[in-house]
Amino acid sequence: MSGRPASAPRAPARTSHSGEAVDTLLPAAQQPIWPDRAALDDVTRRLAGLPPLVLWSECARLRDRLAAVARGEAFLLHGGDCAETFAGVGADAVRNKLNTLLQMSAVLTYAATMPVVKVGRIAGQYAKPRSRPTETRDGVTLPVYRGDAVNGLDFSADSRTPDPERLARVYQSSANTLNLIRAFMTGGYGDLGQVHEWNRDFVANSPLKTTYEQLADRIDHALGFMRATGGHPEDFDSTEFFVSHEGLLLDYEAALTREDDRTGLPYAASGHLLWIGERTRDTAGAHVEYLSRVANPVAVKLGPDATPDTALRLIDRLDPERVPGRLTFITRMGRHRVRDALPPLIEKVTASGALVAWICDPMHGNTIEAPSGHKTRRFDDVLDEVRGFFEVHRGLGTHPGGIHVEFTGDDVTECVGGAHDLDFVDLSTRYESACDPRLNRTQSLDLAFQTADFLTEGRRRARSARA
């Protein structure tokens, strides 16, 4: 059995794995101010006694898959909700997210001619960093909404007061979601032929039918060839699916740190992959210290102001032994800056000899405010950052390792553009995000088909260079 409570690594979490208070000397950004310390200690003590949500063997498998991404032998598709909500846990919601991610994966697998590693922002993405600690409406100032892990979205004193009991609900909601994911994935839901039929239906109803149909036809031909030569597409199906979230709330993460019985390694048992955000990646801060002490694969968000020296310091702190698959950099530059800001980072890291996976987050650098006041993103801006990401890697001869996308499997209206050309006036139709705007199912598949073009273009250029 893997996953007994670990003795606390020398991390800045305010609670040890046995539930005892621990002094913290390092700055811990973006932590809520819990009003009742005793209540928090009680919750973390209970969490420390619960089974791990994921096992170390699963985390190690993801590390191996990410090592292949870093070597240029695989592609990472990382996506899901901006912020999960307790009300959003259910079979339909989980199935719709899986459906969309699997459809995207099928398209990208064919285009990349390499394995696609599937990682969801799911089963733990309940907390969000915020730019301000409070929010004011009509002269009333309350704590800002930090995700369902901390407080409620309703603008009232009761709702916005941080409640540590919510951390226990995060654990239970994550466990319920993981149970659904595992049931779907082991029950044949990822069958390659079935997923491709879903894509066929999507193509038939897309305004870009002619463009997408060519790729769909080529996938049909490949599946037909496989069957004609005695192959079985279902043999190539994979039930592998990994979960991730931002490792933001250190009280929660520390309480769910476990030690693997076989290896003795401490690992974060709350998810397979944890990432550090742009606001919490201080190399002298609490989040970097905590994640430096667990064995999981970890990722760091890098914005346009990140310097090559910062990237190298992060490598030294988080991957000092240079373990392939241990560290992923998720770049979030914005379409206007990706072509200028990204090359120096890749060049300096590559020259250092460090082997990291480079992933493009085209969402967070392209947020705008609509005339209605809604936060939104233009699909064309998102696509252009992905295009710029591929152009940079192609120019440097390095591997564009994947994409990290905020999306939902539902037909929301939160981002504008895409094949169905949603406009600003459409945003109020079905704007449901608790924080940032997400691509809907159609826009997500649009992005997958167009990213497939960048991948196939890369293959054509590689063949030409070898000829």
N, C-alpha and C positions, 0 to 999 in steps of 0.2 A: 504494500500500500504506500503510495507516494503522497506527501503533503502534510506532514505534521507541522505544528507551529514552529517557526524558526526562532532562535534567539535573535534579538534585534541586531541587525547590522548597524554599524556606526552611522546611522542616517538621521536626518533632521526631523523625522516624524515625531509628533508630540505624544504618541502612544506606542508603547512596546507591544510585542505580539502576545504578551501575557496579560495585557490590559493595564500595566502599571505606567504611571506618568514618567516621562523621560524629559530631561532638560534639552532644549535645542539652542545651539549657539549660532546656527547659520540662518540667514534670511530665507523665509519661506513666503514667496509671493503668492498672491491670489488665494489665500486661505480665508474661509469665512470666520467671523467672530462668533463663536458658539457662546450663547448666553449662559449655558448651564454646563460647567465643566464636569460635574459629577455625572450628569446624564450622558455626556460624550464618553466618559470613561466606561460607563456601564455598557454602552452599545459596542464600543471597540473590544471590550472584554468578551462579549458574546460572539462577536464576529471572529475573534481569535480561536474560538472553540469549534467553529463550523468547518465542514469539509472544504477542500479547495475547489474553486470553480473550474479550473483547468489543471492538468497534470504536467509535471516537468517533461515527460516524454513527448508530449504534444508541442511544448515550447521548443524543445530541441529539434523536433522535426521541422518546425517553421524556420528555425535558424539555418538548417541545412538548405531549405528551399530559398531563403534569402541570400545564402552564399552563392547559389546558382544565379540569382538575379545580379548580384555584384560582379560575377564573372562574365556576364553577358550571355548566359545560357537559359534565362527564363525572364518573364515579364510579370510585374506585380500589378494586380488590379485591387485597389484598396478603396472601399467606399461604404457609404451609409449615411445615417442621420447626422445632422449638425448636433443635435442634442436629443437623446431619447427621453420619452416621458413615461411615467408609470401607466398612464391611461392608454399608451400606445402598444402595450404588451398584449399580444394575442396572435392566434394562429394565422389569421388573414394578413395582418401587418407583416409578420415575419415571412410568410410565404411570398408576399409581393416583393419584399426586398430581395429575397433569395432569387426569385424569378428574374428580376432585373439584372442582378449581378451575374447570374449564370448565363443569361442571354448575352451580356456584354463580353463575358469571358469566352464564349464560343466563337464570337466574331474575332476577338483579339488573338485567340489561339491559332486560328487558321492564318490570319494575317502575319503573325510573328513567326510562324512555324517553330514554335517553342512552347514549353509549358507555361501556363498562366497560373500564378499563385493567387489564390482568392482569399482576401482578408476583409472582413466586415468591420465597419465602425458600429459595432452592435454588441449587446450584452454587457454594457458597462459604461457607455458614453452618456452619463447622466449629469455631468458637471461641466461648466463652461467658465473660462476666464472672462473677465469683463474689463472694459477700459475705465470705468468709474465705479466706486464702491456703493454709491447711492443713486437714486432716481427721484426726480421732483416732478410732481404733477399738481397743477392748480395750487401751488404753494405748500403742498405736503411733500416731505422728503422721507423716503423709506429706503432700506437696503435694496440694492439692485437684485434682480433675479439671477441666480447663479446656477440654475439647473435644478431638476427635481431632487437631486441628491442633497441639496442644501435647503431650498425654500420653494415657495409656490409662485406661480406666474401672476395670480390675482394681486391687484394693487391694494393691499390692506395690511395693517400692522401684523395681524395674526399670520397671514400667508407669507409675508416677507421676512419674518423672524426665522433665522436659521434653526433648524430642528434636527438634532443628531439622530433621532429615531429614523429619519429618512435614509440614513446610511444602511440600516438593516433592510429597508425596502429595496435599496439598490441591489443588495446581495440576492434577495429573493426574486426580484424581477429579472436579474441577470441569469439566475439559475433556471427560471422558467423559460427564458428565451433560448438558452443553450440547449435545454431539453427539446424544444421545438426544432431548432436547427439540426440537431443530431438525428432526430426522427425523420425529418424531411430528407436529409442527405443520405442516410442509410436505407431509406425506403424507395430508392430509385428515382428521386426527384431530379437528380442531376444527369439523367440519361441524355447522352449527346444528341441522339436522334430526336428526342422529344424537345430538347431545348432549341434545336435548329428549326423545328416546326413552329415553335413560338416566334422565332425570328422571321420565318416566312410570313406569318400572319401580320407581323409588324410591318414588314416591307410592303406587303400588298396594300396597306392602308396609309402609307407614308406619302406625303407630297414629293418626296425625293425617291419615289419608287424606282425610276429608271436607273438612277445612280446606285442605289443599294442592291438592286436586283442582280447586277453583274457579280457582286461579291457573293450574294446568296447562291447564285447559279454555280459559282466555282466551288463553294462548300458542298452543294449537292453532288457535284461531279466527284469531289474527293471522297465523300461518304459512299457513293455508288462504286467507285473504283475499289475502295476498301472491301466492300461486301463481295464484289465480283471476284476478288483474288483470295477469298476465303477468310477475310478479316471480319471482325465483329466490332462495330463502333462502341458497343456497350463495354467491351473489354478495356477500352481506353478511358472510360469514365472514371472520375475520382470523387470519392466522398470527402476529400480533404477540404476543409473550410476552417479558417482560423478567425479569431475575434480579437478586437483591439479597442483601446480607448486612450484618451489623454490621461496620463498619470498625474492628475492634478491635486486631488484631495489626499494629503499625506497621511492623515489619521486613518482613512479607509485602507490605503495601500499597505501601510505598516501592519495593520491588524490582519490583513490577508496575505502576508508574507509567510511562506512555508519552506520547510527544508525537505528535499527529496531524500527518502530513506536510503536509496541505493547509491547515490552520488555524494550526498551530504551538501549539495548545492542549495543555497537560499534562492528562492525565485518568487516573483510576484504571481500569486495564484488567482488574481482577479481577471487575468486575460493573457492571451499568448504574447501579444505585442503591446507595449506601452510606449507612448511618445511624449516628448516634452515640447511644449508650445513656445511660440516666439516670445511670449511674455515671461517665461519661467526658465529660460535656458542659460541663466547666469552660471558660469562655470564654478563660481564660489558659492552658489546658492544651494538650497535644500533639495530641489528636485533633481538636479544633476548628481548630488551626493547620494541620494537614495537609489537612483537607478544605476549608479556605478557599482552598487553593492549587490544587485540581484543579477541572476544569470540569463534572464530572458533576452531575446532580441529586443532592441530598443531603437527608437527613431527620434529625430530632432527636427523641428520646423526651422527653416532658415529663410528670413525675409530679405528684401533687397538691400538692407543696410548691414547685413552680416558680412564680416570681413574674412578673408582667407585665414588670417591668424586665429580668429574666433573658431572657425571650423577645425583647425588643427588642435586647438586647445580642447575642444569637445571630444575629438578623437582620443587624445591623451587621457582624458578623464573617464570616458565611457568605454573605450576599447583599447586599453593600454597594451594588451597582448596581441592585438591585431587578429582577432578571430573572425574569419569570413562569415558573414551573415549576422554578426552581432550588432552592427550599426548601420542604420539607414538615414540618409538626409532627405527630408521632404522639403523641397524648395517652393516658396510661395512669393513670387517676385512681382506679379502683376504683368499684364501684357506689354505695358510701355517700357518695362525695365528688364525683362527676362533676358533679352539678347545682350545687354550690356553688363548686368550684375552677375549673371550665372557663370560665364567663362572663367573669370579669375578664381572662383571657388573651386571649380572642377580642375583647373590646371594646377593649382597649388596642392590640392589633396592628392591628385594623381602623382605629381612629382614626389610627394612624400613617401609613396609606396603603400599607403593605406588603401585597403580594398573595401569601399562602402557601396551600398546601393543608392542610386540617385533616382528620386521619385518626384514627379511634378504635381503640386497642388495648385490647380489653376483657378480655384474658387476664392480664396481669402484675399488675394491681391487685387481683385476685380469687383469689389462690392461698391455699389453706388446707392444714392437715395433717389427714389422715384418722385415725381411731382406730388404724388399722394402721401408721401412720407414713408412709404414702405422701403425697407432695405431690399435691394434686388441685385441681380447680376445679369449682364447681357451674355447670351449664349455665344455670340461671336467673339466677345472678349475672352471668355473661357477657352474657346477653341483656339484663339490666336496665341494664348500663352502656351498651350500644348504644342502648337506648331513651332513656336519659338524655342521651346525646350528641345524638341527633336532637331531643329536646325543647329542649335548650339552643340549638341552631342555629335551630330553628323560632322560638323566642322572640326571638332577636336578629336574625332576618331574614338569616342567613348560610347558607352552603352546607355541609352535612355531607358532606365530600368522599370518605369511604370507610371501610373497615374493614381492620384488620391483625390476622390471626388465626394462632395456632399450631395446625396441624392435620396430620393424616396421612390418606392414602387407604386405610389399613388399618383393620381392625376391632379396634383396641386398646381397652383398658378403663382409661383414665387420668383422665378427667373423669366426674363423676357427673351424673345427670339426662339431659335430652333426652327425645325421644318414647318411647324404649324404656326410660327410667327406670332407668338403671344406678345401683346403690347402692354404698355404701362396701365392702360385702362382695364386690362384683364386681371390685374394682380388681386383686386379685392374679391374676385369670384371664389377663389379657394386658397387663401393664404393661411397656412396652418402652422408654419414653423414657430417654435418657441424662441428661437434666437436668429440664426442666419438663414438666408434663402437657399433652397435646395433645387437641383434639377429634378423635374418629374420623370416618370418612366420613359416617355417619348423622347425627351431631351437627352436623357442618359444614353439611350440606344443610338440616337443621332450622334452623340459624342463618340461612342464606341465604333460606329461605322466610319466616321471621319478620321478617328485615330488609326483605324486599320489602314487607311490610305497612307498615313505617315510611315507606318510599319512596312507596308509593301514597297513604298518608295525607297526606304532604307535597304531592303533586300535587293532591289534592282540595282541600286548604286554599288552595293557590296559585290554583286556578281560582275558588274562592269569593271570594277577595280581589279578583280581577280583575273578577268579575261585577258 
